[in-house]
């Protein structure tokens, strides 16, 4: 059985709350922020890439790579009661996809998920 699809974080306040109170794990290809919740719902996930990474085309490509890595990894794992924020780095774009998946898995382990 596959895990339910995570919901999306969309509001700025949700991203800021995860940044202020959540656990952080920085790995080579990305930064993960995780904030536990008590509502019993599925994981919620948000993606962000700063302008330091590049222009809009590059940032969107980086975000799409993060989304696909998260989709494939969270399809296999059941993660609930947490807000996740994935932050793309400059290295995210050029990182081989299998290594990016490993980075995400390692970051989840670092924050205890």
N, C-alpha and C positions, 0 to 999 in steps of 0.2 A: 504494500500500500504506500502510495506517495504522500508526502506531507502536504498540508494545505498551503496554498500560495500565500506568501506574506502580503500584508497590506502595505500601502505606501505612506511615508511621512511627506507631507507637502507644505505645512506651515512653518515659517521661520522660527516661531516660538518652540516648536517641537525639536528642531535642530539645535537651537541654543540650549534647551534643557538637557539634551543628551551630551552636549559639549561641556556643560557646567557640572553636571552631577554624575555622568556616566564613567565607566572604566574605559581607558584608552589603550590601544595596542597598535604600535607603529611597526610595520614590516616593510620590506624593500619596495613592494609594489603598491602599497596602499596604507591608509590609516583607518582603523575601525574604532568607533565609539559605541559602547553598549550601555543602555540604561534599563535596569530591570523594572517591570511594572507588576502590579498586583491584580490586574483585571481578568486574568485567565484567558485572554484572547490570543490569537496567533501573533507571530512576530510582525512588527512593522519595520519597514526599511526605507531609508532615504539615501540619496546619492548626491554628492557635490564635488565640483572640481573648480578650483580657484583660477582666476585670470592669469596667475603666474605660470600656469601650465601652457597656455598658448591662446590662440584666437578661438572663436566660437566653433569652427569646424573641428579643431583639435580637441577642444574640451568636450564636445558632443561625442566624438569618437571614443574618447577616454571613458566617458560616462556609460556609453553603450557596452564597452568591454566589461566594466564593473557590473552592470546589470546582468549581463549574460553569465558571468562567473557566479554571481549570487544566485541566479535562477537555477543553474545546474547543481550547485552545492546544496542549496536549501531544499531542492526537490528530494534529495536523498536523506536529509536530516530533518527531524522534527524539532523546531525551536519555537518556544512559546514564551509569553509574558516578558517580552523584551523589545525595546526600540533599538534598532541598529542604524548607524550612519556610516556609510562608506565614503571616504574622502580620497579622490584620485590624486596621484602624485605625477610628477613629470615622468618618472620611470614606468608608470602604469601603461602608457601608450606603447612603449617599445618592448615591454616584457613579454616573453613567450606565454601563450595563453595557459599552458599547463602549469607553468611556474606561478602565474597570477592566481590560478585556482589553489595551488599549494599555499601561497601567501595568505589568501582568505581563510583557508582551513587553519593555518597556524595562528592567525590573528584571533579567530573564534576560540581556539584553545587557550590563548593567552588571557582572554577575558573570562574564561571559565564556562564556555558554552560547548 
